[in-house]
Amino acid sequence: MPFLFLLIALVFGSSVAFAAEDVDPLSLDTRETIPLPGQTAYMGEGLSFGLSLGVYDPLAECDCMGAWQAQLEYFYKEWLSGGTNVRFFGGDLDRDVMVLYQRYRLNLRFHSFSDKFDLYAEPFLGFENTSISSFRKQVRGKKVEEQHYWWEKAADTDDEFHKREVEEIEDDSTLAEKDDCQKLFALDGFSIGLGIGGGVNLSRLFGATGEIHVEYNFSKELLLNVMPGVAFNFREVWPWAKRTLRAMWISFEIGGQKTFNRGVDGWSNTYFLGAQLGV
């Protein structure tokens, strides 16, 4: 699946390059763009695409995992934009458990803007899906030699061996349900939320972004997300981008997430480095 979005990004970039001769550079310089959270930018018109890679750092007792996200946004009016966002986390949550988390989101942004900053309110609808797998399940079907110690009773038949393996998996699942690591990934199904955020141009080359949003998942989970970031206006230093694109920002964002209603203490964090292209 990640390769699919990399292919989309490649096709998007190629189409921009082929369209460069048909773009009037003067028309692209009429508005100063402003970086926004999630590898987007305020452009007032046009289409924005963002892609980023990063790391998800949950609680101290959990392992870090790889993460990536893609964002597509279209400006219907100067004050209204809408888009979709896809985010994936994947990796080893702890010694025994592997996780693949997928989030899909549709959003609308209502903008209040000036030459140097943009503020927005953002209602959104999301869908989350989490797959948690035990490593024992990964090797099911393979013939694995069982180690027996002097205090263990050896399995007499394959059926007894399989029965004991299933019992071990069930025991692990019971313990895992009490584990804060897996509670972080108990989100499944639809969610709704509301966010406020914005961006500001600090200079010709640098900007700052920030967002805070509250999300309710229908698994009866409430989440608070805070995401500050900094951005570099790459379009201003690359002549090709200035001739061809409405916007091109490189951004770094740090996100903090607090989970309520599940007795999980502490914050989990995300770190994303990505790029935004606007046409």
C-alpha positions as CSV (number, residue, x, y, z in Angstrom):
1,M,0.0,0.0,0.0
2,P,2.7,2.6,0.7
3,F,4.1,2.0,-2.8
4,L,0.7,2.9,-4.2
5,F,0.9,6.4,-2.7
6,L,4.5,6.8,-3.8
7,L,3.3,6.0,-7.3
8,I,0.6,8.6,-6.9
9,A,3.1,11.2,-5.8
10,L,5.3,10.3,-8.8
11,V,2.4,10.7,-11.3
12,F,1.4,13.9,-9.6
13,G,4.9,15.3,-10.0
14,S,5.2,14.2,-13.6
15,S,1.9,15.8,-14.5
16,V,3.1,19.0,-12.9
17,A,6.3,18.9,-14.9
18,F,4.5,18.3,-18.2
19,A,2.1,21.2,-17.5
20,A,4.8,23.7,-16.7
21,E,4.9,25.2,-20.2
22,D,1.2,26.0,-20.0
23,V,1.4,27.8,-16.6
24,D,1.8,31.6,-16.5
25,P,4.5,32.3,-13.9
26,L,3.0,35.8,-13.2
27,S,-0.3,34.2,-12.2
28,L,1.5,32.0,-9.6
29,D,3.1,35.0,-7.9
30,T,-0.1,36.9,-7.2
31,R,-0.6,35.2,-3.8
32,E,1.8,34.4,-1.0
33,T,1.1,31.0,0.3
34,I,1.1,30.0,4.0
35,P,2.1,26.7,5.4
36,L,-0.5,24.7,7.3
37,P,-0.4,21.5,9.4
38,G,-0.4,18.1,7.8
39,Q,1.7,19.0,4.8
40,T,-0.8,21.4,3.4
41,A,-0.7,25.1,2.6
42,Y,-3.2,28.0,2.2
43,M,-3.2,28.9,-1.5
44,G,-6.7,30.4,-1.9
45,E,-7.2,28.2,-5.1
46,G,-5.9,25.1,-6.7
47,L,-4.9,21.6,-5.5
48,S,-2.5,20.7,-2.8
49,F,-0.7,17.3,-2.3
50,G,1.4,16.4,0.7
51,L,3.4,13.3,1.7
52,S,5.5,12.7,4.8
53,L,7.4,9.9,6.6
54,G,8.1,9.7,10.3
55,V,8.1,7.8,13.5
56,Y,5.3,7.0,16.0
57,D,6.6,7.0,19.6
58,P,3.9,5.6,22.0
59,L,4.3,5.1,25.7
60,A,7.7,4.4,27.3
61,E,6.9,0.7,27.6
62,C,6.1,0.4,23.9
63,D,8.4,0.3,20.9
64,C,8.6,3.0,18.2
65,M,7.0,2.3,14.8
66,G,7.3,3.6,11.3
67,A,4.6,6.0,10.1
68,W,3.7,7.8,6.9
69,Q,0.8,10.0,5.8
70,A,-0.6,11.6,2.6
71,Q,-2.9,14.6,2.3
72,L,-4.9,15.8,-0.7
73,E,-6.7,19.2,-0.5
74,Y,-8.7,21.3,-3.0
75,F,-9.7,24.9,-2.6
76,Y,-13.3,25.5,-3.6
77,K,-13.3,29.1,-2.5
78,E,-10.8,31.4,-0.9
79,W,-12.4,30.6,2.5
80,L,-13.3,27.0,1.9
81,S,-11.2,23.9,1.2
82,G,-11.8,20.2,1.5
83,G,-9.6,17.1,1.4
84,T,-8.7,13.6,2.4
85,N,-5.9,12.3,4.6
86,V,-4.5,8.8,5.0
87,R,-2.2,7.8,7.8
88,F,-0.4,4.4,8.5
89,F,1.5,3.2,11.6
90,G,3.2,-0.2,11.4
91,G,5.7,-2.2,13.3
92,D,6.4,-4.2,16.4
93,L,4.5,-2.7,19.4
94,D,6.4,-4.9,21.9
95,R,8.2,-8.2,22.0
96,D,5.2,-10.3,21.1
97,V,2.8,-8.1,19.1
98,M,2.8,-6.5,15.7
99,V,0.5,-3.6,14.8
100,L,-0.8,-2.1,11.5
101,Y,-3.0,1.0,12.1
102,Q,-4.8,2.7,9.2
103,R,-6.7,6.0,9.4
104,Y,-8.7,7.6,6.6
105,R,-10.2,11.0,7.0
106,L,-12.4,13.5,5.1
107,N,-12.3,17.1,6.2
108,L,-13.6,20.6,5.4
109,R,-11.6,23.8,6.4
110,F,-13.2,27.2,6.8
111,H,-10.4,29.8,6.5
112,S,-9.9,33.3,7.9
113,F,-6.8,34.7,6.2
114,S,-4.5,37.6,5.6
115,D,-1.3,38.1,3.7
116,K,0.8,36.6,6.4
117,F,-1.3,34.1,8.3
118,D,-4.3,31.8,8.0
119,L,-6.6,30.4,10.7
120,Y,-9.2,27.7,10.1
121,A,-11.8,25.6,11.8
122,E,-12.0,22.0,10.6
123,P,-14.8,19.4,11.1
124,F,-13.9,15.9,10.0
125,L,-15.1,12.4,9.6
126,G,-12.7,9.5,10.1
127,F,-12.4,5.8,9.8
128,E,-9.8,3.8,11.8
129,N,-8.8,0.2,11.4
130,T,-6.3,-1.6,13.6
131,S,-4.8,-5.1,13.1
132,I,-3.0,-6.6,16.1
133,S,-1.2,-9.9,15.5
134,S,0.7,-12.2,17.7
135,F,3.9,-13.5,16.3
136,R,2.8,-17.0,17.1
137,K,0.0,-16.5,14.6
138,Q,2.5,-15.3,12.0
139,V,4.2,-18.7,12.0
140,R,1.0,-20.8,12.1
141,G,1.2,-23.5,9.5
142,K,4.9,-24.0,9.8
143,K,6.3,-27.0,11.6
144,V,8.1,-25.6,14.6
145,E,10.1,-27.9,16.9
146,E,8.8,-27.5,20.5
147,Q,11.4,-27.3,23.3
148,H,10.8,-29.5,26.2
149,Y,12.4,-29.1,29.6
150,W,12.6,-31.6,32.4
151,W,9.7,-29.9,34.3
152,E,7.4,-29.9,31.2
153,K,5.2,-32.7,30.0
154,A,5.8,-33.4,26.4
155,A,2.8,-33.3,24.0
156,D,2.0,-36.8,22.9
157,T,0.2,-35.9,19.7
158,D,0.0,-33.0,17.3
159,D,-3.6,-32.4,18.5
160,E,-2.4,-31.9,22.0
161,F,0.4,-29.6,20.8
162,H,-2.1,-27.5,18.8
163,K,-4.5,-27.3,21.8
164,R,-1.8,-26.0,24.1
165,E,-0.6,-23.5,21.4
166,V,-4.2,-22.1,21.2
167,E,-4.4,-21.9,25.0
168,E,-1.1,-19.9,25.0
169,I,-2.5,-17.5,22.4
170,E,-5.7,-17.0,24.4
171,D,-3.7,-16.3,27.6
172,D,-1.5,-13.8,25.7
173,S,-4.6,-12.1,24.3
174,T,-6.1,-11.8,27.8
175,L,-2.9,-10.2,29.1
176,A,-2.6,-8.0,26.0
177,E,-6.1,-6.5,26.6
178,K,-4.7,-5.1,29.9
179,D,-1.6,-3.7,28.2
180,D,-1.6,0.1,27.7
181,C,0.4,-0.4,24.5
182,Q,-2.5,-2.2,22.8
183,K,-5.1,0.1,24.4
184,L,-3.6,2.9,22.2
185,F,-4.7,1.0,19.2
186,A,-8.2,0.0,20.2
187,L,-9.7,2.4,17.7
188,D,-11.9,0.8,15.1
189,G,-14.7,2.1,13.1
190,F,-15.9,5.7,12.5
191,S,-14.9,8.9,14.4
192,I,-15.9,12.5,14.3
193,G,-14.0,15.5,15.4
194,L,-13.3,19.2,15.3
195,G,-10.0,21.0,15.0
196,I,-8.7,24.6,14.9
197,G,-5.3,25.5,13.5
198,G,-3.4,27.7,11.3
199,G,-0.1,28.9,9.9
200,V,2.0,32.1,9.7
201,N,4.8,33.3,7.5
202,L,7.6,34.4,9.8
203,S,9.8,35.5,6.9
204,R,10.1,35.0,3.1
205,L,11.5,31.5,3.7
206,F,10.2,30.2,7.0
207,G,6.8,29.6,8.6
208,A,5.2,28.1,11.6
209,T,2.2,25.9,11.9
210,G,0.0,24.5,14.7
211,E,-3.2,22.6,15.2
212,I,-5.3,21.2,18.1
213,H,-8.3,18.9,17.6
214,V,-10.6,16.8,19.7
215,E,-11.8,13.5,18.2
216,Y,-14.5,11.0,19.4
217,N,-14.3,7.5,18.1
218,F,-17.5,5.4,18.3
219,S,-15.6,2.7,20.3
220,K,-16.3,5.2,23.1
221,E,-12.9,6.8,23.0
222,L,-12.0,10.5,23.3
223,L,-8.7,11.8,22.0
224,L,-6.9,15.1,22.2
225,N,-4.2,16.0,19.5
226,V,-1.7,18.9,19.5
227,M,0.6,19.4,16.5
228,P,3.1,22.3,16.2
229,G,5.5,22.5,13.3
230,V,7.9,24.6,11.3
231,A,8.1,24.9,7.5
232,F,10.6,26.0,4.8
233,N,9.4,27.7,1.6
234,F,11.3,25.6,-0.9
235,R,9.6,27.3,-3.8
236,E,11.4,30.6,-3.1
237,V,14.8,29.0,-3.6
238,W,14.1,26.6,-6.6
239,P,13.5,28.5,-9.9
240,W,11.7,25.5,-11.5
241,A,9.2,25.4,-8.6
242,K,8.7,29.1,-8.7
243,R,7.8,28.9,-12.4
244,T,5.6,25.8,-12.1
245,L,4.0,25.5,-8.7
246,R,1.8,27.6,-6.6
247,A,3.4,26.4,-3.4
248,M,6.2,24.0,-2.2
249,W,6.9,23.7,1.5
250,I,9.1,21.3,3.4
251,S,7.8,20.9,7.0
252,F,8.7,19.1,10.2
253,E,5.9,18.5,12.7
254,I,5.7,17.0,16.2
255,G,2.4,15.7,17.3
256,G,1.2,14.8,20.8
257,Q,-1.8,12.6,21.5
258,K,-3.6,12.1,24.8
259,T,-6.1,9.2,25.1
260,F,-9.0,9.4,27.6
261,N,-11.6,6.8,28.8
262,R,-9.1,3.9,28.8
263,G,-7.0,4.6,31.9
264,V,-3.8,5.1,29.8
265,D,-1.4,7.6,31.4
266,G,1.0,9.8,29.4
267,W,1.2,11.1,25.9
268,S,2.2,9.4,22.7
269,N,4.1,11.4,20.0
270,T,4.6,11.5,16.3
271,Y,7.4,13.0,14.2
272,F,6.8,13.8,10.6
273,L,9.1,15.2,7.9
274,G,7.4,15.9,4.6
275,A,6.8,18.0,1.5
276,Q,3.8,19.8,0.1
277,L,3.2,20.7,-3.6
278,G,0.5,23.0,-4.8
279,V,-0.8,23.6,-8.4
